[in-house]
Amino acid sequence: MCRNIKMLFNFEPPATPTEVSDAALQFVRKLSGAHKPSQANQAAFDAAVADISAAAQTLLASLVTQSPPRNRETEAARAKARAALRFGEK
């Protein structure tokens, strides 16, 4: 659904509150269909981002796994390699 939302669970170091908030913002933008809400909708938009961020933080804190944490640099390199295969080298 939202291609810009990145997986945030099971990374070392853990996801920051900013990363969670950014993901929540992308989710609300997708749901609302607006990149930037009107002044009339700004309060509702901001409240939704705050609520979703809080729910996401709770979720991330509650999840457990047996697998070792992933390395951010390794995952970024893999994503770059997949993009190069998909879109070609630039």
PyMOL Python script that loads the backbone (N, CA, C, O; Angstrom):
from pymol import cmd

cmd.read_pdbstr("""\
ATOM      1  N   MET A   1       0.828  -1.189   0.000  1.00  0.00           N
ATOM      2  CA  MET A   1       0.000   0.000   0.000  1.00  0.00           C
ATOM      3  C   MET A   1       0.866   1.245   0.000  1.00  0.00           C
ATOM      4  O   MET A   1       0.799   2.042  -0.936  1.00  0.00           O
ATOM      5  N   CYS A   2       1.672   1.427   1.022  1.00  0.00           N
ATOM      6  CA  CYS A   2       2.504   2.624   1.121  1.00  0.00           C
ATOM      7  C   CYS A   2       3.958   2.234   0.916  1.00  0.00           C
ATOM      8  O   CYS A   2       4.601   1.735   1.839  1.00  0.00           O
ATOM      9  N   ARG A   3       4.461   2.447  -0.235  1.00  0.00           N
ATOM     10  CA  ARG A   3       5.824   2.003  -0.539  1.00  0.00           C
ATOM     11  C   ARG A   3       6.887   2.748   0.247  1.00  0.00           C
ATOM     12  O   ARG A   3       7.986   2.230   0.440  1.00  0.00           O
ATOM     13  N   ASN A   4       6.576   3.962   0.706  1.00  0.00           N
ATOM     14  CA  ASN A   4       7.565   4.746   1.444  1.00  0.00           C
ATOM     15  C   ASN A   4       7.656   4.362   2.912  1.00  0.00           C
ATOM     16  O   ASN A   4       8.578   4.797   3.601  1.00  0.00           O
ATOM     17  N   ILE A   5       6.728   3.563   3.402  1.00  0.00           N
ATOM     18  CA  ILE A   5       6.784   3.136   4.793  1.00  0.00           C
ATOM     19  C   ILE A   5       7.743   1.962   4.881  1.00  0.00           C
ATOM     20  O   ILE A   5       7.555   0.941   4.220  1.00  0.00           O
ATOM     21  N   LYS A   6       8.754   2.116   5.689  1.00  0.00           N
ATOM     22  CA  LYS A   6       9.780   1.095   5.841  1.00  0.00           C
ATOM     23  C   LYS A   6       9.496   0.231   7.063  1.00  0.00           C
ATOM     24  O   LYS A   6       8.876   0.682   8.026  1.00  0.00           O
ATOM     25  N   MET A   7       9.957  -1.017   7.012  1.00  0.00           N
ATOM     26  CA  MET A   7       9.834  -1.892   8.156  1.00  0.00           C
ATOM     27  C   MET A   7      10.699  -1.318   9.281  1.00  0.00           C
ATOM     28  O   MET A   7      11.841  -0.922   9.048  1.00  0.00           O
ATOM     29  N   LEU A   8      10.158  -1.275  10.491  1.00  0.00           N
ATOM     30  CA  LEU A   8      10.862  -0.658  11.612  1.00  0.00           C
ATOM     31  C   LEU A   8      11.189  -1.639  12.723  1.00  0.00           C
ATOM     32  O   LEU A   8      11.907  -1.288  13.660  1.00  0.00           O
ATOM     33  N   PHE A   9      10.682  -2.854  12.641  1.00  0.00           N
ATOM     34  CA  PHE A   9      10.873  -3.824  13.719  1.00  0.00           C
ATOM     35  C   PHE A   9      12.148  -4.642  13.525  1.00  0.00           C
ATOM     36  O   PHE A   9      12.528  -4.985  12.406  1.00  0.00           O
ATOM     37  N   ASN A  10      12.786  -4.936  14.634  1.00  0.00           N
ATOM     38  CA  ASN A  10      13.941  -5.839  14.710  1.00  0.00           C
ATOM     39  C   ASN A  10      15.180  -5.293  14.008  1.00  0.00           C
ATOM     40  O   ASN A  10      15.849  -6.008  13.263  1.00  0.00           O
ATOM     41  N   PHE A  11      15.475  -4.024  14.252  1.00  0.00           N
ATOM     42  CA  PHE A  11      16.712  -3.421  13.764  1.00  0.00           C
ATOM     43  C   PHE A  11      17.592  -3.049  14.941  1.00  0.00           C
ATOM     44  O   PHE A  11      17.104  -2.771  16.037  1.00  0.00           O
ATOM     45  N   GLU A  12      18.867  -3.048  14.707  1.00  0.00           N
ATOM     46  CA  GLU A  12      19.822  -2.570  15.699  1.00  0.00           C
ATOM     47  C   GLU A  12      20.570  -1.414  15.079  1.00  0.00           C
ATOM     48  O   GLU A  12      21.253  -1.636  14.079  1.00  0.00           O
ATOM     49  N   PRO A  13      20.500  -0.220  15.580  1.00  0.00           N
ATOM     50  CA  PRO A  13      19.717   0.222  16.731  1.00  0.00           C
ATOM     51  C   PRO A  13      18.229   0.270  16.400  1.00  0.00           C
ATOM     52  O   PRO A  13      17.854   0.336  15.229  1.00  0.00           O
ATOM     53  N   PRO A  14      17.376   0.236  17.432  1.00  0.00           N
ATOM     54  CA  PRO A  14      15.922   0.240  17.210  1.00  0.00           C
ATOM     55  C   PRO A  14      15.447   1.513  16.506  1.00  0.00           C
ATOM     56  O   PRO A  14      16.147   2.525  16.462  1.00  0.00           O
ATOM     57  N   ALA A  15      14.256   1.427  15.967  1.00  0.00           N
ATOM     58  CA  ALA A  15      13.657   2.585  15.283  1.00  0.00           C
ATOM     59  C   ALA A  15      13.504   3.744  16.254  1.00  0.00           C
ATOM     60  O   ALA A  15      13.151   3.564  17.419  1.00  0.00           O
ATOM     61  N   THR A  16      13.776   4.922  15.751  1.00  0.00           N
ATOM     62  CA  THR A  16      13.650   6.133  16.575  1.00  0.00           C
ATOM     63  C   THR A  16      12.212   6.630  16.537  1.00  0.00           C
ATOM     64  O   THR A  16      11.463   6.285  15.623  1.00  0.00           O
ATOM     65  N   PRO A  17      11.816   7.436  17.521  1.00  0.00           N
ATOM     66  CA  PRO A  17      10.469   8.028  17.474  1.00  0.00           C
ATOM     67  C   PRO A  17      10.230   8.839  16.197  1.00  0.00           C
ATOM     68  O   PRO A  17       9.104   8.902  15.704  1.00  0.00           O
ATOM     69  N   THR A  18      11.278   9.456  15.666  1.00  0.00           N
ATOM     70  CA  THR A  18      11.148  10.218  14.421  1.00  0.00           C
ATOM     71  C   THR A  18      10.808   9.303  13.251  1.00  0.00           C
ATOM     72  O   THR A  18       9.967   9.644  12.418  1.00  0.00           O
ATOM     73  N   GLU A  19      11.454   8.150  13.185  1.00  0.00           N
ATOM     74  CA  GLU A  19      11.158   7.196  12.109  1.00  0.00           C
ATOM     75  C   GLU A  19       9.722   6.691  12.199  1.00  0.00           C
ATOM     76  O   GLU A  19       9.044   6.540  11.183  1.00  0.00           O
ATOM     77  N   VAL A  20       9.269   6.433  13.413  1.00  0.00           N
ATOM     78  CA  VAL A  20       7.894   5.967  13.606  1.00  0.00           C
ATOM     79  C   VAL A  20       6.914   7.072  13.219  1.00  0.00           C
ATOM     80  O   VAL A  20       5.906   6.808  12.563  1.00  0.00           O
ATOM     81  N   SER A  21       7.203   8.291  13.616  1.00  0.00           N
ATOM     82  CA  SER A  21       6.342   9.418  13.276  1.00  0.00           C
ATOM     83  C   SER A  21       6.304   9.645  11.763  1.00  0.00           C
ATOM     84  O   SER A  21       5.244   9.927  11.205  1.00  0.00           O
ATOM     85  N   ASP A  22       7.451   9.524  11.104  1.00  0.00           N
ATOM     86  CA  ASP A  22       7.493   9.679   9.642  1.00  0.00           C
ATOM     87  C   ASP A  22       6.641   8.616   8.946  1.00  0.00           C
ATOM     88  O   ASP A  22       5.948   8.910   7.972  1.00  0.00           O
ATOM     89  N   ALA A  23       6.694   7.382   9.448  1.00  0.00           N
ATOM     90  CA  ALA A  23       5.876   6.317   8.881  1.00  0.00           C
ATOM     91  C   ALA A  23       4.392   6.606   9.107  1.00  0.00           C
ATOM     92  O   ALA A  23       3.568   6.382   8.220  1.00  0.00           O
ATOM     93  N   ALA A  24       4.061   7.099  10.288  1.00  0.00           N
ATOM     94  CA  ALA A  24       2.665   7.453  10.585  1.00  0.00           C
ATOM     95  C   ALA A  24       2.188   8.572   9.667  1.00  0.00           C
ATOM     96  O   ALA A  24       1.055   8.542   9.186  1.00  0.00           O
ATOM     97  N   LEU A  25       3.041   9.551   9.426  1.00  0.00           N
ATOM     98  CA  LEU A  25       2.700  10.654   8.536  1.00  0.00           C
ATOM     99  C   LEU A  25       2.424  10.139   7.124  1.00  0.00           C
ATOM    100  O   LEU A  25       1.453  10.559   6.495  1.00  0.00           O
ATOM    101  N   GLN A  26       3.263   9.236   6.620  1.00  0.00           N
ATOM    102  CA  GLN A  26       3.044   8.672   5.289  1.00  0.00           C
ATOM    103  C   GLN A  26       1.729   7.906   5.232  1.00  0.00           C
ATOM    104  O   GLN A  26       1.007   7.972   4.237  1.00  0.00           O
ATOM    105  N   PHE A  27       1.420   7.179   6.300  1.00  0.00           N
ATOM    106  CA  PHE A  27       0.178   6.422   6.359  1.00  0.00           C
ATOM    107  C   PHE A  27      -1.033   7.350   6.323  1.00  0.00           C
ATOM    108  O   PHE A  27      -1.992   7.098   5.593  1.00  0.00           O
ATOM    109  N   VAL A  28      -0.987   8.419   7.109  1.00  0.00           N
ATOM    110  CA  VAL A  28      -2.108   9.373   7.146  1.00  0.00           C
ATOM    111  C   VAL A  28      -2.239  10.080   5.798  1.00  0.00           C
ATOM    112  O   VAL A  28      -3.352  10.312   5.326  1.00  0.00           O
ATOM    113  N   ARG A  29      -1.128  10.419   5.186  1.00  0.00           N
ATOM    114  CA  ARG A  29      -1.181  11.035   3.856  1.00  0.00           C
ATOM    115  C   ARG A  29      -1.855  10.111   2.857  1.00  0.00           C
ATOM    116  O   ARG A  29      -2.665  10.547   2.039  1.00  0.00           O
ATOM    117  N   LYS A  30      -1.510   8.822   2.931  1.00  0.00           N
ATOM    118  CA  LYS A  30      -2.095   7.856   2.004  1.00  0.00           C
ATOM    119  C   LYS A  30      -3.592   7.719   2.249  1.00  0.00           C
ATOM    120  O   LYS A  30      -4.382   7.716   1.306  1.00  0.00           O
ATOM    121  N   LEU A  31      -3.981   7.604   3.523  1.00  0.00           N
ATOM    122  CA  LEU A  31      -5.401   7.454   3.846  1.00  0.00           C
ATOM    123  C   LEU A  31      -6.219   8.675   3.433  1.00  0.00           C
ATOM    124  O   LEU A  31      -7.320   8.554   2.896  1.00  0.00           O
ATOM    125  N   SER A  32      -5.652   9.861   3.699  1.00  0.00           N
ATOM    126  CA  SER A  32      -6.406  11.088   3.432  1.00  0.00           C
ATOM    127  C   SER A  32      -6.353  11.500   1.966  1.00  0.00           C
ATOM    128  O   SER A  32      -7.224  12.225   1.486  1.00  0.00           O
ATOM    129  N   GLY A  33      -5.337  11.038   1.264  1.00  0.00           N
ATOM    130  CA  GLY A  33      -5.173  11.440  -0.124  1.00  0.00           C
ATOM    131  C   GLY A  33      -4.605  12.839  -0.265  1.00  0.00           C
ATOM    132  O   GLY A  33      -4.638  13.427  -1.346  1.00  0.00           O
ATOM    133  N   ALA A  34      -4.078  13.377   0.847  1.00  0.00           N
ATOM    134  CA  ALA A  34      -3.539  14.736   0.833  1.00  0.00           C
ATOM    135  C   ALA A  34      -2.110  14.736   1.348  1.00  0.00           C
ATOM    136  O   ALA A  34      -1.815  14.194   2.413  1.00  0.00           O
ATOM    137  N   HIS A  35      -1.228  15.354   0.571  1.00  0.00           N
ATOM    138  CA  HIS A  35       0.153  15.493   1.030  1.00  0.00           C
ATOM    139  C   HIS A  35       0.237  16.532   2.143  1.00  0.00           C
ATOM    140  O   HIS A  35       0.955  16.352   3.126  1.00  0.00           O
ATOM    141  N   LYS A  36      -0.501  17.612   1.973  1.00  0.00           N
ATOM    142  CA  LYS A  36      -0.568  18.671   2.978  1.00  0.00           C
ATOM    143  C   LYS A  36      -2.042  19.035   3.133  1.00  0.00           C
ATOM    144  O   LYS A  36      -2.686  19.464   2.175  1.00  0.00           O
ATOM    145  N   PRO A  37      -2.572  18.862   4.343  1.00  0.00           N
ATOM    146  CA  PRO A  37      -4.001  19.135   4.524  1.00  0.00           C
ATOM    147  C   PRO A  37      -4.304  20.630   4.513  1.00  0.00           C
ATOM    148  O   PRO A  37      -3.418  21.461   4.710  1.00  0.00           O
ATOM    149  N   SER A  38      -5.559  20.949   4.280  1.00  0.00           N
ATOM    150  CA  SER A  38      -5.992  22.340   4.360  1.00  0.00           C
ATOM    151  C   SER A  38      -5.949  22.794   5.814  1.00  0.00           C
ATOM    152  O   SER A  38      -5.851  21.971   6.724  1.00  0.00           O
ATOM    153  N   GLN A  39      -6.022  24.109   6.031  1.00  0.00           N
ATOM    154  CA  GLN A  39      -6.022  24.633   7.398  1.00  0.00           C
ATOM    155  C   GLN A  39      -7.176  24.066   8.205  1.00  0.00           C
ATOM    156  O   GLN A  39      -7.031  23.807   9.400  1.00  0.00           O
ATOM    157  N   ALA A  40      -8.309  23.874   7.570  1.00  0.00           N
ATOM    158  CA  ALA A  40      -9.486  23.343   8.255  1.00  0.00           C
ATOM    159  C   ALA A  40      -9.268  21.909   8.738  1.00  0.00           C
ATOM    160  O   ALA A  40      -9.864  21.492   9.730  1.00  0.00           O
ATOM    161  N   ASN A  41      -8.419  21.156   8.041  1.00  0.00           N
ATOM    162  CA  ASN A  41      -8.178  19.754   8.383  1.00  0.00           C
ATOM    163  C   ASN A  41      -6.857  19.518   9.110  1.00  0.00           C
ATOM    164  O   ASN A  41      -6.560  18.385   9.488  1.00  0.00           O
ATOM    165  N   GLN A  42      -6.072  20.553   9.310  1.00  0.00           N
ATOM    166  CA  GLN A  42      -4.740  20.384   9.904  1.00  0.00           C
ATOM    167  C   GLN A  42      -4.781  19.740  11.284  1.00  0.00           C
ATOM    168  O   GLN A  42      -3.969  18.861  11.572  1.00  0.00           O
ATOM    169  N   ALA A  43      -5.701  20.155  12.136  1.00  0.00           N
ATOM    170  CA  ALA A  43      -5.776  19.613  13.498  1.00  0.00           C
ATOM    171  C   ALA A  43      -6.116  18.125  13.475  1.00  0.00           C
ATOM    172  O   ALA A  43      -5.520  17.341  14.214  1.00  0.00           O
ATOM    173  N   ALA A  44      -7.062  17.736  12.636  1.00  0.00           N
ATOM    174  CA  ALA A  44      -7.439  16.326  12.521  1.00  0.00           C
ATOM    175  C   ALA A  44      -6.278  15.504  11.969  1.00  0.00           C
ATOM    176  O   ALA A  44      -6.026  14.389  12.425  1.00  0.00           O
ATOM    177  N   PHE A  45      -5.582  16.056  10.995  1.00  0.00           N
ATOM    178  CA  PHE A  45      -4.431  15.399  10.376  1.00  0.00           C
ATOM    179  C   PHE A  45      -3.337  15.172  11.422  1.00  0.00           C
ATOM    180  O   PHE A  45      -2.800  14.070  11.534  1.00  0.00           O
ATOM    181  N   ASP A  46      -3.007  16.219  12.188  1.00  0.00           N
ATOM    182  CA  ASP A  46      -1.963  16.122  13.213  1.00  0.00           C
ATOM    183  C   ASP A  46      -2.351  15.150  14.323  1.00  0.00           C
ATOM    184  O   ASP A  46      -1.507  14.404  14.819  1.00  0.00           O
ATOM    185  N   ALA A  47      -3.623  15.155  14.713  1.00  0.00           N
ATOM    186  CA  ALA A  47      -4.091  14.232  15.751  1.00  0.00           C
ATOM    187  C   ALA A  47      -3.987  12.784  15.278  1.00  0.00           C
ATOM    188  O   ALA A  47      -3.612  11.899  16.047  1.00  0.00           O
ATOM    189  N   ALA A  48      -4.317  12.550  14.019  1.00  0.00           N
ATOM    190  CA  ALA A  48      -4.222  11.198  13.467  1.00  0.00           C
ATOM    191  C   ALA A  48      -2.776  10.717  13.443  1.00  0.00           C
ATOM    192  O   ALA A  48      -2.500   9.565  13.777  1.00  0.00           O
ATOM    193  N   VAL A  49      -1.855  11.590  13.051  1.00  0.00           N
ATOM    194  CA  VAL A  49      -0.440  11.225  13.030  1.00  0.00           C
ATOM    195  C   VAL A  49       0.032  10.886  14.445  1.00  0.00           C
ATOM    196  O   VAL A  49       0.748   9.904  14.636  1.00  0.00           O
ATOM    197  N   ALA A  50      -0.359  11.685  15.431  1.00  0.00           N
ATOM    198  CA  ALA A  50       0.045  11.435  16.816  1.00  0.00           C
ATOM    199  C   ALA A  50      -0.531  10.118  17.331  1.00  0.00           C
ATOM    200  O   ALA A  50       0.168   9.348  17.990  1.00  0.00           O
ATOM    201  N   ASP A  51      -1.803   9.859  17.032  1.00  0.00           N
ATOM    202  CA  ASP A  51      -2.441   8.614  17.487  1.00  0.00           C
ATOM    203  C   ASP A  51      -1.798   7.388  16.851  1.00  0.00           C
ATOM    204  O   ASP A  51      -1.539   6.393  17.527  1.00  0.00           O
ATOM    205  N   ILE A  52      -1.546   7.465  15.563  1.00  0.00           N
ATOM    206  CA  ILE A  52      -0.937   6.330  14.859  1.00  0.00           C
ATOM    207  C   ILE A  52       0.501   6.127  15.311  1.00  0.00           C
ATOM    208  O   ILE A  52       0.949   4.988  15.440  1.00  0.00           O
ATOM    209  N   SER A  53       1.229   7.206  15.554  1.00  0.00           N
ATOM    210  CA  SER A  53       2.599   7.082  16.063  1.00  0.00           C
ATOM    211  C   SER A  53       2.610   6.379  17.419  1.00  0.00           C
ATOM    212  O   SER A  53       3.441   5.503  17.661  1.00  0.00           O
ATOM    213  N   ALA A  54       1.698   6.758  18.291  1.00  0.00           N
ATOM    214  CA  ALA A  54       1.625   6.138  19.617  1.00  0.00           C
ATOM    215  C   ALA A  54       1.278   4.653  19.501  1.00  0.00           C
ATOM    216  O   ALA A  54       1.869   3.821  20.188  1.00  0.00           O
ATOM    217  N   ALA A  55       0.327   4.325  18.638  1.00  0.00           N
ATOM    218  CA  ALA A  55      -0.052   2.922  18.450  1.00  0.00           C
ATOM    219  C   ALA A  55       1.109   2.121  17.867  1.00  0.00           C
ATOM    220  O   ALA A  55       1.338   0.979  18.266  1.00  0.00           O
ATOM    221  N   ALA A  56       1.837   2.709  16.933  1.00  0.00           N
ATOM    222  CA  ALA A  56       2.972   2.027  16.320  1.00  0.00           C
ATOM    223  C   ALA A  56       4.091   1.809  17.341  1.00  0.00           C
ATOM    224  O   ALA A  56       4.709   0.745  17.364  1.00  0.00           O
ATOM    225  N   GLN A  57       4.355   2.812  18.185  1.00  0.00           N
ATOM    226  CA  GLN A  57       5.373   2.658  19.231  1.00  0.00           C
ATOM    227  C   GLN A  57       4.988   1.523  20.173  1.00  0.00           C
ATOM    228  O   GLN A  57       5.839   0.718  20.554  1.00  0.00           O
ATOM    229  N   THR A  58       3.707   1.453  20.555  1.00  0.00           N
ATOM    230  CA  THR A  58       3.227   0.380  21.425  1.00  0.00           C
ATOM    231  C   THR A  58       3.410  -0.974  20.752  1.00  0.00           C
ATOM    232  O   THR A  58       3.862  -1.932  21.379  1.00  0.00           O
ATOM    233  N   LEU A  59       3.061  -1.046  19.485  1.00  0.00           N
ATOM    234  CA  LEU A  59       3.222  -2.293  18.737  1.00  0.00           C
ATOM    235  C   LEU A  59       4.681  -2.724  18.704  1.00  0.00           C
ATOM    236  O   LEU A  59       4.996  -3.868  19.031  1.00  0.00           O
ATOM    237  N   LEU A  60       5.565  -1.827  18.317  1.00  0.00           N
ATOM    238  CA  LEU A  60       6.990  -2.162  18.212  1.00  0.00           C
ATOM    239  C   LEU A  60       7.562  -2.602  19.552  1.00  0.00           C
ATOM    240  O   LEU A  60       8.399  -3.503  19.603  1.00  0.00           O
ATOM    241  N   ALA A  61       7.117  -1.976  20.635  1.00  0.00           N
ATOM    242  CA  ALA A  61       7.605  -2.343  21.963  1.00  0.00           C
ATOM    243  C   ALA A  61       7.063  -3.701  22.408  1.00  0.00           C
ATOM    244  O   ALA A  61       7.679  -4.367  23.241  1.00  0.00           O
ATOM    245  N   SER A  62       5.925  -4.116  21.867  1.00  0.00           N
ATOM    246  CA  SER A  62       5.281  -5.362  22.286  1.00  0.00           C
ATOM    247  C   SER A  62       5.721  -6.577  21.475  1.00  0.00           C
ATOM    248  O   SER A  62       5.591  -7.705  21.950  1.00  0.00           O
ATOM    249  N   LEU A  63       6.233  -6.378  20.282  1.00  0.00           N
ATOM    250  CA  LEU A  63       6.607  -7.494  19.421  1.00  0.00           C
ATOM    251  C   LEU A  63       7.843  -8.218  19.941  1.00  0.00           C
ATOM    252  O   LEU A  63       8.747  -7.603  20.505  1.00  0.00           O
ATOM    253  N   VAL A  64       7.868  -9.536  19.743  1.00  0.00           N
ATOM    254  CA  VAL A  64       9.031 -10.350  20.105  1.00  0.00           C
ATOM    255  C   VAL A  64       9.425 -11.185  18.900  1.00  0.00           C
ATOM    256  O   VAL A  64       8.596 -11.484  18.041  1.00  0.00           O
ATOM    257  N   THR A  65      10.686 -11.558  18.843  1.00  0.00           N
ATOM    258  CA  THR A  65      11.174 -12.386  17.754  1.00  0.00           C
ATOM    259  C   THR A  65      12.352 -13.223  18.236  1.00  0.00           C
ATOM    260  O   THR A  65      13.042 -12.858  19.188  1.00  0.00           O
ATOM    261  N   GLN A  66      12.567 -14.333  17.575  1.00  0.00           N
ATOM    262  CA  GLN A  66      13.710 -15.196  17.871  1.00  0.00           C
ATOM    263  C   GLN A  66      14.889 -14.870  16.949  1.00  0.00           C
ATOM    264  O   GLN A  66      16.023 -15.257  17.232  1.00  0.00           O
ATOM    265  N   SER A  67      14.628 -14.171  15.864  1.00  0.00           N
ATOM    266  CA  SER A  67      15.694 -13.870  14.904  1.00  0.00           C
ATOM    267  C   SER A  67      16.562 -12.723  15.409  1.00  0.00           C
ATOM    268  O   SER A  67      16.089 -11.851  16.138  1.00  0.00           O
ATOM    269  N   PRO A  68      17.825 -12.728  15.020  1.00  0.00           N
ATOM    270  CA  PRO A  68      18.717 -11.647  15.455  1.00  0.00           C
ATOM    271  C   PRO A  68      18.340 -10.331  14.770  1.00  0.00           C
ATOM    272  O   PRO A  68      17.778 -10.338  13.675  1.00  0.00           O
ATOM    273  N   PRO A  69      18.645  -9.216  15.407  1.00  0.00           N
ATOM    274  CA  PRO A  69      18.333  -7.907  14.801  1.00  0.00           C
ATOM    275  C   PRO A  69      19.066  -7.732  13.476  1.00  0.00           C
ATOM    276  O   PRO A  69      20.194  -8.193  13.304  1.00  0.00           O
ATOM    277  N   ARG A  70      18.401  -7.057  12.550  1.00  0.00           N
ATOM    278  CA  ARG A  70      19.010  -6.759  11.250  1.00  0.00           C
ATOM    279  C   ARG A  70      19.875  -5.511  11.363  1.00  0.00           C
ATOM    280  O   ARG A  70      19.650  -4.641  12.205  1.00  0.00           O
ATOM    281  N   ASN A  71      20.867  -5.456  10.488  1.00  0.00           N
ATOM    282  CA  ASN A  71      21.774  -4.311  10.429  1.00  0.00           C
ATOM    283  C   ASN A  71      21.236  -3.334   9.389  1.00  0.00           C
ATOM    284  O   ASN A  71      20.936  -3.721   8.259  1.00  0.00           O
ATOM    285  N   ARG A  72      21.118  -2.076   9.773  1.00  0.00           N
ATOM    286  CA  ARG A  72      20.554  -1.065   8.864  1.00  0.00           C
ATOM    287  C   ARG A  72      21.385  -0.888   7.591  1.00  0.00           C
ATOM    288  O   ARG A  72      20.827  -0.757   6.501  1.00  0.00           O
ATOM    289  N   GLU A  73      22.703  -0.883   7.721  1.00  0.00           N
ATOM    290  CA  GLU A  73      23.557  -0.684   6.549  1.00  0.00           C
ATOM    291  C   GLU A  73      23.447  -1.847   5.573  1.00  0.00           C
ATOM    292  O   GLU A  73      23.406  -1.648   4.359  1.00  0.00           O
ATOM    293  N   THR A  74      23.399  -3.066   6.112  1.00  0.00           N
ATOM    294  CA  THR A  74      23.258  -4.246   5.257  1.00  0.00           C
ATOM    295  C   THR A  74      21.935  -4.221   4.518  1.00  0.00           C
ATOM    296  O   THR A  74      21.885  -4.501   3.320  1.00  0.00           O
ATOM    297  N   GLU A  75      20.865  -3.889   5.220  1.00  0.00           N
ATOM    298  CA  GLU A  75      19.545  -3.822   4.588  1.00  0.00           C
ATOM    299  C   GLU A  75      19.481  -2.716   3.543  1.00  0.00           C
ATOM    300  O   GLU A  75      18.839  -2.885   2.506  1.00  0.00           O
ATOM    301  N   ALA A  76      20.134  -1.593   3.799  1.00  0.00           N
ATOM    302  CA  ALA A  76      20.168  -0.493   2.826  1.00  0.00           C
ATOM    303  C   ALA A  76      20.919  -0.919   1.564  1.00  0.00           C
ATOM    304  O   ALA A  76      20.508  -0.587   0.453  1.00  0.00           O
ATOM    305  N   ALA A  77      22.014  -1.651   1.736  1.00  0.00           N
ATOM    306  CA  ALA A  77      22.778  -2.131   0.579  1.00  0.00           C
ATOM    307  C   ALA A  77      21.950  -3.119  -0.242  1.00  0.00           C
ATOM    308  O   ALA A  77      21.980  -3.089  -1.472  1.00  0.00           O
ATOM    309  N   ARG A  78      21.214  -3.993   0.444  1.00  0.00           N
ATOM    310  CA  ARG A  78      20.349  -4.942  -0.270  1.00  0.00           C
ATOM    311  C   ARG A  78      19.263  -4.209  -1.051  1.00  0.00           C
ATOM    312  O   ARG A  78      18.972  -4.559  -2.195  1.00  0.00           O
ATOM    313  N   ALA A  79      18.668  -3.197  -0.436  1.00  0.00           N
ATOM    314  CA  ALA A  79      17.628  -2.420  -1.113  1.00  0.00           C
ATOM    315  C   ALA A  79      18.194  -1.702  -2.336  1.00  0.00           C
ATOM    316  O   ALA A  79      17.546  -1.635  -3.381  1.00  0.00           O
ATOM    317  N   LYS A  80      19.396  -1.172  -2.201  1.00  0.00           N
ATOM    318  CA  LYS A  80      20.032  -0.489  -3.330  1.00  0.00           C
ATOM    319  C   LYS A  80      20.303  -1.474  -4.472  1.00  0.00           C
ATOM    320  O   LYS A  80      20.111  -1.140  -5.642  1.00  0.00           O
ATOM    321  N   ALA A  81      20.746  -2.680  -4.130  1.00  0.00           N
ATOM    322  CA  ALA A  81      21.004  -3.700  -5.153  1.00  0.00           C
ATOM    323  C   ALA A  81      19.706  -4.103  -5.847  1.00  0.00           C
ATOM    324  O   ALA A  81      19.684  -4.267  -7.066  1.00  0.00           O
ATOM    325  N   ARG A  82      18.618  -4.266  -5.078  1.00  0.00           N
ATOM    326  CA  ARG A  82      17.319  -4.598  -5.687  1.00  0.00           C
ATOM    327  C   ARG A  82      16.857  -3.483  -6.621  1.00  0.00           C
ATOM    328  O   ARG A  82      16.331  -3.753  -7.701  1.00  0.00           O
ATOM    329  N   ALA A  83      17.050  -2.243  -6.211  1.00  0.00           N
ATOM    330  CA  ALA A  83      16.653  -1.110  -7.047  1.00  0.00           C
ATOM    331  C   ALA A  83      17.470  -1.065  -8.331  1.00  0.00           C
ATOM    332  O   ALA A  83      16.946  -0.759  -9.402  1.00  0.00           O
ATOM    333  N   ALA A  84      18.757  -1.374  -8.213  1.00  0.00           N
ATOM    334  CA  ALA A  84      19.605  -1.372  -9.403  1.00  0.00           C
ATOM    335  C   ALA A  84      19.140  -2.434 -10.392  1.00  0.00           C
ATOM    336  O   ALA A  84      19.130  -2.197 -11.600  1.00  0.00           O
ATOM    337  N   LEU A  85      18.758  -3.597  -9.889  1.00  0.00           N
ATOM    338  CA  LEU A  85      18.241  -4.651 -10.779  1.00  0.00           C
ATOM    339  C   LEU A  85      16.902  -4.247 -11.390  1.00  0.00           C
ATOM    340  O   LEU A  85      16.639  -4.510 -12.564  1.00  0.00           O
ATOM    341  N   ARG A  86      16.084  -3.623 -10.603  1.00  0.00           N
ATOM    342  CA  ARG A  86      14.736  -3.266 -11.066  1.00  0.00           C
ATOM    343  C   ARG A  86      14.761  -2.091 -12.047  1.00  0.00           C
ATOM    344  O   ARG A  86      14.095  -2.119 -13.081  1.00  0.00           O
ATOM    345  N   PHE A  87      15.533  -1.069 -11.710  1.00  0.00           N
ATOM    346  CA  PHE A  87      15.507   0.166 -12.506  1.00  0.00           C
ATOM    347  C   PHE A  87      16.747   0.377 -13.355  1.00  0.00           C
ATOM    348  O   PHE A  87      16.780   1.299 -14.170  1.00  0.00           O
ATOM    349  N   GLY A  88      17.754  -0.443 -13.187  1.00  0.00           N
ATOM    350  CA  GLY A  88      18.996  -0.295 -13.933  1.00  0.00           C
ATOM    351  C   GLY A  88      19.966   0.618 -13.211  1.00  0.00           C
ATOM    352  O   GLY A  88      19.559   1.485 -12.438  1.00  0.00           O
ATOM    353  N   GLU A  89      21.218   0.425 -13.461  1.00  0.00           N
ATOM    354  CA  GLU A  89      22.272   1.258 -12.841  1.00  0.00           C
ATOM    355  C   GLU A  89      22.192   2.662 -13.359  1.00  0.00           C
ATOM    356  O   GLU A  89      21.889   2.894 -14.530  1.00  0.00           O
ATOM    357  N   LYS A  90      22.468   3.614 -12.468  1.00  0.00           N
ATOM    358  CA  LYS A  90      22.489   5.019 -12.872  1.00  0.00           C
ATOM    359  C   LYS A  90      23.722   5.673 -12.347  1.00  0.00           C
ATOM    360  O   LYS A  90      23.934   6.864 -12.577  1.00  0.00           O
TER     361      LYS A  90
END
""", "prot")
cmd.dss("prot")
cmd.show_as("cartoon", "prot")
cmd.util.cbc("prot")
cmd.orient("prot")
